[in-house]
Amino acid sequence: MKKKIAVLTSGWSIDYLLAVLEGMKKSAEKNQADLYIFTSYRYIETDGKPNTTSFAIFDLPDYKSFDGIVIMPNLFNDDELVKIYHKKILDSGVPAVSLNQPLNGLSYIGSNNHGEYKKLINHLIEEHDVKKLAFIGGPDNNPGSESNYQAYKEALSDHNFPIDNQMVYLNGDWSFEFGYECAEKLFANPKNYPDAVVCINDLAALAVEQVATSKKIKIPEDLKIIGFDDIEISGKVVPSITTISIKAEKMGEEAINLLCNPAQAPVFKEINAEPVFRQSCGCQKELTQSQYFYSLNASKQLSKAQQFASQLRHLEDTFIQTENFHSLSDNLQNYFERRHKFEGEDIAILLKEEVLENILQTKEKLEASTGFGKKMRVLVNLSQGKAAERKTLSASQLVPENLQSDEPALYLFLAIYNRYYLHGYYVSKNNINMLENKSAYNWTRNFGTIIEKFRQTAIYRTMSEKLRILSTQDSLSGLFNRAGMETYGNELFCKNNEDKKKTQIIFVDINNMKIINDKFDHLQGDLAVKTVAESIKKVIPKSYIAVRYGGDEFVIIGTKRGNKDYETLIHEDLAARAKSMALPYELTVSSGQKIFTPGEKNTLLEAIKTVDKIMYENKEEYHRIKGDRPQKK
């Protein structure tokens, strides 16, 4: 029986993560284990506050259902979150391994790199005669970052070199951007350039190299650079980066081996790091084959980035072109069947059940929510690139049945969210390409933002519809007003003419309305209007348009079908209503109707005037029979 291993990680140090995952995959295949990679992204919002919503993906799995757990806390960049998930792992009682940062009660596998990093700095001083060494660090309170800074200080102290605080930059975030910002400051004064820059990782080293090159500083003749991690690109750029290989792939392999063959007590194991001497310190002179290939491949990488940006645009277009949530799932399913180069052949996109309710309601701002709930709605489901069944899924199931397999598999989980509201998650099988180049981060955030835009559009559409109804509705009778008649009545009349269909128009006028208002007050007059309107609404088909044409006048417009006599039915329903209401006055109406054929070439207003004359003749006949004077129109 296959084992299940959960991996809790951040996606920022992507080259390191990909190397670790490569080692994990090799070991998982040997040990017949599935890997469940839960990936998060901590970042700073525009208001300066850290956003950790994506860490909710760590709350999705039931840890007790796994055979082992790997946590990579050195990538979290958040001590409080490390404490939360460290405790959760301990509470589960499941065997667990912490990579590159020791945690009490867990096995540890890490890289013994402090000594090697110090040796590499000594190499710059002793072999290349550098005397002014700058340092670009990582996050404060991070063990790996602090260890590298300590190695820097020890190396300078051993050679009696003072530390120039103006050349030391701490509290970084592992990013290329931070390294670039520091490099610009380092090279702002041409009279005080360093001889070498010691970097927390290869991304910072690459940033330093880029800034130095832009300022015509020769590497390695005028400036030596060393990095850390030995990411793939560091050996391909020109000049290539001297760095430390922390054996990330080996760490991943050892972690899975340990969990698939657990020891009785937590294991502490360190893997020796190795220095890699390249061109940025002057040890390697010639270009390598991989450097030639990388320069030729640069345009391909640019094209890939453009394709990913195009994917996000087309994805947003799919939402924009969808009018309601009920057709959204079909449209997205069809879209991903055609385009899933980045997402993968076997994927599912799942939303919380409450997301539908949030889209249908008109609450402008959603409250923060990082819970998944018990049920997930499968919005998109692909199996080998083809549409698969979409149905509600228990959140504890994690993966739709069609994505499960007998062979060992790797599942990548990413939270879908907008700021502090969690919508759901994406899961792919045997595809980690989304992790490259921040694609996963950009994709999940964009998808969450698009959902929120879709929700806001639905709100505005609903509000617009309500405003439109209010602007075309008579508040007293609930029927259309004149504006509504001109819009919808005219549209129906013209469409009937185009479709060669007959139009029925009925004109209704309340008898003795002036007497009702004068003798029984206007409240009774309003009641009379509402009562007649209720009879009209009850009798006529829903496809007909009923209009309060004037104070006591009503116009009914519809496509003539069948032989029902709606005019007579209105009189009969009104008589029954009036009798049951015991009104202090007689409530009756006069009416007239006519069927208009398409060939008559009337406008709607002309047709209504014709029917009005018919109604007036019937009203005169009503008053003649009653023996009272006809009401002047």
C-alpha positions in Angstrom: 0.0 0.0 0.0 1.3 3.4 -1.0 2.3 5.9 1.7 1.3 9.5 1.9 3.8 12.2 2.7 2.8 15.9 3.2 5.3 18.7 2.5 4.8 22.2 3.9 6.8 24.8 2.1 7.0 28.2 0.6 7.5 28.8 -3.1 9.8 31.7 -3.0 13.3 30.0 -3.0 12.2 28.2 -6.1 15.5 26.7 -7.3 16.3 25.4 -3.8 12.7 24.0 -3.6 12.8 22.4 -7.0 16.1 20.7 -6.2 14.6 19.4 -2.9 11.5 18.2 -4.7 13.6 16.4 -7.3 15.3 14.4 -4.5 11.9 13.8 -2.9 10.4 12.4 -6.1 13.3 10.0 -6.6 12.9 8.6 -3.1 9.1 8.6 -3.2 9.1 6.5 -6.4 11.5 4.0 -4.8 9.5 3.8 -1.6 6.0 3.7 -3.3 4.8 7.0 -1.7 2.6 9.9 -2.9 3.9 13.4 -2.2 1.4 16.1 -1.3 3.2 19.5 -1.7 1.3 22.3 0.0 2.9 25.6 -1.1 2.5 29.0 0.4 3.6 32.6 -0.4 4.1 35.3 2.2 4.3 38.8 0.8 3.8 42.4 1.9 0.6 44.2 0.9 0.7 47.8 -0.4 -0.3 49.0 3.1 2.9 47.5 4.5 1.1 44.6 6.2 2.3 41.0 5.6 -0.2 38.8 3.8 -0.1 35.1 4.9 -3.5 34.1 3.5 -2.0 31.4 1.3 -0.6 29.6 4.4 -4.2 28.4 4.9 -3.3 25.7 2.4 -1.5 24.1 5.4 -4.8 23.8 7.2 -6.4 21.9 4.3 -5.0 18.4 5.1 -5.8 16.2 8.1 -2.2 15.6 9.2 -3.2 12.3 11.0 -4.2 10.8 7.6 -0.5 11.0 6.4 2.3 8.6 7.0 4.9 11.4 7.3 5.3 15.2 7.1 8.2 17.4 5.8 8.3 21.0 6.9 10.6 23.6 5.4 10.5 26.4 8.0 13.5 28.3 6.9 11.4 29.4 3.8 8.4 30.6 5.8 10.0 34.0 6.7 7.5 34.1 9.6 8.4 32.8 13.1 4.8 32.8 14.4 3.6 30.6 11.5 6.5 28.2 12.1 5.4 27.9 15.7 1.7 27.3 14.7 2.5 24.5 12.2 5.3 23.0 14.3 2.7 22.5 17.1 0.1 21.2 14.7 2.6 18.6 13.5 3.6 17.6 17.0 -0.1 17.3 18.0 -0.8 14.9 15.1 1.8 12.4 16.3 2.8 11.7 12.7 6.6 11.2 12.0 8.0 14.5 10.7 11.2 16.0 9.3 12.3 19.6 9.4 14.6 20.7 6.6 17.5 23.1 7.2 16.1 24.4 10.5 15.9 22.3 13.7 12.5 22.1 15.4 12.1 20.3 18.8 10.6 16.9 18.6 11.1 16.5 14.8 13.9 14.8 12.9 16.3 17.2 11.2 18.1 17.1 7.9 20.1 20.1 6.9 23.2 21.3 5.3 26.4 21.8 7.2 27.3 25.0 5.4 28.6 27.4 8.0 32.2 26.2 7.8 32.2 25.9 4.0 30.8 29.4 3.6 33.5 30.8 5.9 36.1 29.0 3.8 34.7 30.6 0.7 35.0 34.1 2.2 38.5 33.2 3.3 39.2 32.1 -0.2 38.4 35.6 -1.5 40.7 37.2 1.1 43.6 34.8 0.9 43.6 33.7 -2.8 42.3 36.9 -4.4 43.6 39.5 -2.1 40.3 41.3 -1.4 40.2 43.8 1.5 36.8 45.5 1.3 34.0 43.0 1.6 30.4 44.0 1.5 27.6 41.7 2.7 24.0 41.4 1.6 22.0 39.3 4.1 18.6 37.6 4.4 15.7 37.9 6.8 16.5 38.7 10.5 16.0 35.9 13.0 16.3 33.3 10.2 18.9 30.6 11.3 20.4 30.2 7.8 20.7 34.0 7.3 22.2 34.4 10.7 24.7 31.6 10.2 25.9 33.1 6.9 26.3 36.6 8.5 28.2 35.0 11.4 30.6 33.3 8.9 31.2 36.7 7.3 32.0 38.4 10.6 34.3 35.5 11.7 36.2 35.5 8.4 36.8 39.3 8.6 37.7 39.1 12.3 40.2 36.3 11.6 42.0 38.6 9.1 41.7 41.7 11.4 39.5 43.4 8.9 37.1 45.9 10.3 33.4 45.6 9.5 32.1 48.7 7.6 28.4 48.9 8.5 27.8 51.0 5.4 28.6 47.9 3.4 26.4 45.6 5.3 22.7 45.1 4.4 20.5 42.9 6.6 16.8 42.2 7.0 16.4 41.1 3.4 13.9 38.7 1.9 15.9 36.3 -0.3 14.7 38.1 -3.4 16.5 39.4 -6.5 14.8 42.7 -5.9 16.3 43.2 -2.4 19.7 42.3 -3.7 19.4 44.8 -6.6 18.3 47.6 -4.2 21.3 46.9 -2.0 23.7 46.8 -5.0 22.5 50.1 -6.2 23.4 51.6 -2.8 26.8 49.8 -2.7 27.8 51.3 -6.1 26.2 54.8 -5.6 29.7 56.3 -4.7 32.4 55.4 -7.3 35.1 56.4 -4.7 34.0 53.7 -2.2 33.3 50.6 -4.2 33.9 47.2 -2.4 36.4 44.7 -3.7 33.9 41.9 -3.2 30.3 41.3 -2.3 29.3 38.3 -0.2 25.6 37.4 -0.8 23.0 35.5 1.1 22.0 33.6 -2.0 22.6 33.4 -5.7 19.7 35.6 -6.6 21.3 38.5 -4.6 24.6 37.7 -6.3 22.9 37.8 -9.8 21.4 41.2 -8.8 24.9 42.5 -7.8 26.4 41.3 -11.0 23.7 43.0 -13.1 24.1 46.4 -11.3 27.9 46.2 -11.4 27.9 45.4 -15.1 25.6 48.4 -15.8 28.1 50.6 -14.1 31.0 49.2 -16.2 32.6 47.5 -13.2 34.6 44.5 -14.4 33.9 41.1 -12.9 36.1 39.5 -11.5 39.0 42.0 -12.3 37.5 44.8 -10.2 34.8 43.1 -8.2 34.5 39.5 -6.8 31.1 38.1 -6.0 30.0 35.0 -4.2 26.5 33.6 -3.7 24.9 30.7 -1.9 22.6 27.8 -2.9 24.0 26.9 -6.3 20.8 27.5 -8.2 20.7 26.3 -11.8 21.1 29.8 -13.4 24.1 30.7 -11.3 26.3 28.4 -13.5 24.8 29.6 -16.8 25.1 33.4 -16.6 28.2 35.2 -17.7 30.2 35.5 -15.6 29.0 32.4 -13.7 28.6 32.7 -9.9 30.9 31.3 -7.3 28.7 29.8 -4.7 28.0 27.0 -2.2 26.1 23.8 -3.1 24.0 22.8 -0.1 23.1 19.5 -1.7 19.3 20.3 -1.7 18.4 17.3 -3.8 20.2 15.0 -1.4 18.3 16.5 1.5 15.0 15.9 -0.2 15.9 12.3 -0.9 17.1 11.7 2.7 13.9 13.2 4.2 11.6 10.9 2.3 13.8 7.9 3.0 13.6 8.6 6.7 9.8 9.0 6.7 9.2 5.9 4.7 11.6 4.0 7.1 11.0 5.8 10.3 13.4 5.5 13.3 12.2 5.1 16.9 13.5 8.6 17.9 14.0 11.9 16.0 17.1 11.8 13.8 19.6 14.7 13.4 21.6 14.5 10.2 23.7 17.1 8.4 24.9 16.9 4.8 28.2 18.6 4.0 28.0 21.5 1.7 30.5 22.1 -1.1 32.0 25.3 -2.6 31.6 25.7 -6.3 34.4 27.9 -7.8 33.4 29.8 -10.9 34.1 33.0 -12.9 32.7 35.6 -10.5 35.7 35.1 -8.1 38.2 34.6 -10.9 38.9 30.9 -10.5 37.3 29.9 -13.8 38.3 31.5 -17.0 36.6 29.8 -19.9 32.9 29.8 -20.8 31.2 26.5 -20.3 28.9 24.7 -22.8 25.9 25.5 -20.6 26.7 29.2 -20.7 26.6 29.2 -24.5 23.4 27.3 -24.5 21.8 29.6 -21.9 22.5 32.7 -24.0 20.9 31.0 -27.0 17.9 29.9 -24.9 17.2 33.4 -23.4 14.7 34.3 -26.2 12.8 31.0 -25.4 12.5 32.0 -21.8 11.2 35.4 -22.8 8.7 33.8 -25.0 7.6 31.5 -22.2 7.0 34.5 -19.9 5.0 36.2 -22.6 2.9 33.1 -23.1 2.2 32.9 -19.4 1.1 36.6 -19.4 -1.2 35.8 -22.3 -2.6 32.8 -20.4 -3.6 35.1 -17.5 -5.2 37.6 -19.9 -7.3 34.9 -21.7 -8.3 33.5 -18.4 -9.6 36.9 -17.3 -11.4 37.3 -20.6 -13.2 34.0 -19.9 -14.6 35.5 -16.7 -15.5 38.8 -18.4 -17.4 37.0 -21.2 -19.4 35.0 -18.6 -22.6 36.5 -17.5 -23.4 34.4 -14.5 -21.8 31.9 -12.1 -23.9 29.0 -13.3 -22.2 29.1 -16.7 -18.8 30.0 -15.3 -17.8 26.4 -14.6 -18.7 25.2 -18.1 -16.8 28.1 -19.7 -13.7 27.6 -17.6 -13.8 23.8 -18.2 -13.9 24.4 -22.0 -11.1 27.0 -21.7 -8.7 24.7 -19.8 -9.4 21.9 -22.2 -7.9 24.1 -24.9 -5.2 25.8 -22.9 -3.4 24.2 -20.0 0.2 24.4 -20.9 1.2 25.8 -17.5 -1.5 24.3 -15.3 -0.9 20.7 -16.4 -2.8 17.8 -18.0 -4.3 16.6 -14.7 -5.7 19.4 -12.6 -8.6 20.5 -10.5 -9.7 23.9 -9.3 -12.0 23.8 -6.3 -13.9 26.6 -4.6 -15.5 26.7 -1.2 -19.3 26.2 -1.3 -19.9 29.7 0.2 -18.1 31.4 -2.8 -21.3 30.9 -4.9 -23.4 32.5 -2.1 -20.9 35.4 -2.0 -21.1 35.9 -5.7 -24.9 36.0 -5.6 -25.2 38.4 -2.7 -24.6 42.1 -2.9 -22.1 42.5 -0.1 -19.5 44.9 -1.5 -16.7 43.8 0.8 -16.1 40.3 2.0 -14.9 39.7 5.5 -11.5 38.0 6.0 -11.8 34.2 5.8 -9.1 31.6 5.7 -11.2 28.5 6.3 -12.0 25.9 3.7 -15.1 24.5 5.2 -16.3 20.9 4.8 -17.3 20.9 1.1 -15.6 22.0 -2.0 -17.2 22.7 -5.4 -15.1 21.4 -8.3 -15.0 24.3 -10.8 -12.6 22.7 -13.2 -11.5 19.1 -13.6 -9.1 17.8 -16.2 -7.9 14.2 -16.6 -5.1 13.8 -19.2 -6.1 17.2 -20.7 -9.8 16.2 -21.1 -12.9 17.3 -19.2 -13.7 15.1 -16.2 -16.7 14.9 -13.9 -17.3 18.0 -11.7 -19.1 17.4 -8.4 -19.0 18.6 -4.8 -16.1 17.1 -2.9 -15.4 16.7 0.8 -12.5 19.0 1.7 -10.8 16.1 3.5 -10.6 14.1 0.2 -8.2 16.7 -1.2 -8.0 15.3 -4.7 -10.9 14.2 -7.1 -10.9 10.5 -7.8 -9.9 10.8 -11.4 -6.5 12.4 -10.3 -5.7 9.5 -8.0 -3.6 6.6 -9.4 -2.0 3.3 -8.4 1.5 4.6 -9.2 3.3 7.0 -6.9 2.3 10.6 -7.7 3.2 14.1 -6.8 0.3 16.5 -6.0 0.9 20.3 -5.9 -1.6 22.4 -3.8 -1.9 26.1 -4.1 -4.3 28.4 -2.3 -6.6 30.6 -4.4 -7.4 33.9 -2.6 -7.9 37.6 -2.9 -6.1 39.6 -0.2 -7.5 38.1 3.0 -10.3 36.1 1.6 -9.7 32.4 0.7 -11.7 31.2 -2.3 -10.4 27.6 -2.6 -7.4 25.8 -4.1 -5.7 24.4 -7.2 -4.2 20.9 -7.3 -2.2 19.3 -10.1 -0.8 15.8 -10.5 2.8 15.2 -11.5 3.3 18.8 -12.7 5.5 21.3 -10.7 6.1 23.6 -13.7 3.8 26.1 -12.1 6.4 26.7 -9.4 9.0 28.1 -11.9 9.5 31.8 -12.3 6.9 32.8 -9.7 4.2 31.4 -12.0 2.3 29.7 -9.2 2.3 32.9 -7.1 1.1 35.0 -10.0 -1.4 32.5 -11.2 -3.2 31.9 -7.9 -3.3 35.5 -6.9 -4.6 36.5 -10.3 -7.2 33.8 -10.3 -8.4 35.0 -6.9 -8.4 38.6 -8.0 -10.4 37.6 -11.2 -13.0 35.8 -9.0 -13.4 39.0 -6.9 -13.7 41.1 -10.0 -16.3 38.7 -11.3 -18.2 39.0 -8.0 -18.0 42.8 -8.0 -19.3 42.8 -11.6 -22.2 40.5 -10.6 -23.0 43.0 -7.8 -23.0 46.0 -10.1 -25.0 44.0 -12.7 -27.6 43.2 -10.0 -27.7 46.8 -8.8 -28.0 48.1 -12.3 -30.9 45.7 -13.0 -32.6 46.9 -9.8 -32.1 50.5 -10.8 -33.3 49.8 -14.3 -36.4 48.2 -12.8 -37.0 51.1 -10.5 -36.6 53.6 -13.3 -39.2 51.7 -15.5 -41.6 50.6 -12.7 -44.6 52.4 -11.4 -44.2 52.5 -7.6 -48.0 52.4 -6.8 -49.2 49.6 -9.2 -46.0 47.6 -9.6 -46.5 47.7 -13.4 -44.3 49.3 -15.9 -44.4 53.1 -16.2 -44.3 55.1 -19.4 -40.5 54.8 -19.6 -40.8 51.0 -19.3 -43.4 50.9 -22.0 -41.2 52.9 -24.4 -38.3 50.5 -23.7 -39.9 47.1 -23.4 -43.3 47.6 -24.9 -41.8 49.2 -28.0 -39.2 46.4 -28.2 -41.9 43.7 -28.1 -44.1 45.5 -30.7 -41.2 45.9 -33.1 -40.0 42.4 -32.7 -43.4 41.0 -33.4 -43.5 43.0 -36.6 -40.1 41.6 -37.6 -41.1 38.1 -36.7 -44.4 38.4 -38.5 -46.4 37.9 -35.3 -49.6 39.5 -34.2 -49.6 42.0 -31.3 -52.6 42.3 -28.9 -53.1 45.6 -27.2 -55.7 46.1 -24.4 -56.5 49.6 -23.0 -58.1 49.7 -19.5 -59.6 52.7 -17.8 -61.1 52.9 -14.3 -64.7 54.1 -14.3 -65.6 57.1 -12.1 -62.1 57.6 -10.8 -62.7 61.3 -10.1 -65.7 60.5 -7.9 -63.7 57.9 -6.0 -60.9 60.4 -5.3 -63.3 63.3 -4.4 -65.8 61.4 -2.3 -63.7 58.7 -0.7 -60.2 60.5 -0.6 -57.1 59.7 -2.6 -56.1 56.7 -0.4 -59.1 54.9 -1.8 -58.1 56.1 -5.2 -54.7 54.5 -4.8 -56.4 51.3 -3.6 -58.5 51.3 -6.7 -55.4 51.6 -8.9 -53.6 48.8 -7.1 -56.6 46.5 -7.2 -57.1 46.9 -10.9 -53.3 46.3 -11.4 -53.5 43.1 -9.4 -56.3 41.8 -11.6 -54.3 42.6 -14.7 -51.1 40.9 -13.3 -53.1 37.8 -12.4 -54.9 37.4 -15.7 -52.3 38.2 -18.4 -49.4 35.9 -19.4 -46.0 36.6 -18.0 -44.8 37.4 -21.5 -47.2 40.3 -21.7 -46.2 43.8 -20.7 -48.6 45.7 -18.4 -48.2 49.5 -18.1 -49.8 52.2 -15.9 -50.3 54.6 -18.8 -51.8 57.4 -16.8 -53.4 58.0 -13.4 -56.3 55.6 -14.0 -55.3 54.2 -17.4 -53.6 50.9 -18.2 -52.1 49.5 -21.4 -51.4 45.8 -22.0 -49.1 44.7 -24.8 -48.5 41.1 -25.8 -47.9 38.6 -28.6 -51.2 37.1 -29.5 -51.4 33.3 -29.0 -54.5 31.2 -28.5 -58.0 32.3 -28.1 -58.1 33.4 -24.4 -60.2 36.5 -23.8 -58.0 38.4 -21.4 -60.1 41.5 -21.6 -63.2 39.7 -20.2 -61.1 37.8 -17.7 -59.8 41.1 -16.3 -63.4 42.3 -15.8 -64.4 39.1 -14.1 -61.4 39.0 -11.7 -61.9 42.6 -10.8 -65.6 42.1 -10.0 -64.7 39.2 -7.7 -62.0 41.2 -6.0 -64.1 44.2 -5.4 -66.9 42.1 -4.0 -64.6 40.4 -1.5 -63.1 43.7 -0.4 -66.5 45.3 0.4 -65.4 48.6 -1.0 -67.6 51.6 -0.3 -67.9 52.3 -4.0 -68.4 50.4 -7.2 -65.0 49.5 -8.8 -65.3 48.7 -12.5 -63.3 49.5 -15.7 -64.0 50.2 -19.3 -61.7 48.6 -21.8 -61.0 48.1 -25.5 -58.7 45.8 -27.5 -57.4 45.2 -30.9 -55.1 42.6 -32.7 -52.5 44.3 -34.9 -50.9 42.4 -37.8 -47.3 43.2 -39.0 -48.5 44.7 -42.3 -50.4 47.5 -40.7 -47.3 49.7 -40.3 -48.3 51.3 -37.0 -46.0 52.7 -34.4 -46.7 51.5 -30.9 -48.1 54.9 -29.9 -50.4 55.0 -33.0 -51.6 51.5 -32.1 -52.3 52.6 -28.5 -54.3 55.6 -29.7 -56.4 53.4 -31.9 -57.2 51.1 -28.9 -57.8 54.1 -26.7 -60.6 55.2 -29.1 -62.2 51.8 -28.9 -62.0 51.9 -25.1 -63.6 55.4 -25.0 -66.5 54.2 -27.1 -67.1 51.4 -24.7 -66.8 53.8 -21.8 -69.5 56.0 -23.3 -71.7 52.9 -23.8 -71.1 52.0 -20.1 -72.2 55.5 -18.9 -75.2 55.5 -21.2 -76.4 52.2 -19.7 -75.7 53.4 -16.2 -77.6 56.6 -16.9 -74.8 58.9 -15.6 -72.7 61.4 -17.4 -69.5 60.1 -19.1 -66.3 61.2 -17.5 -64.3 63.7 -19.6 -61.0 62.4 -20.6 
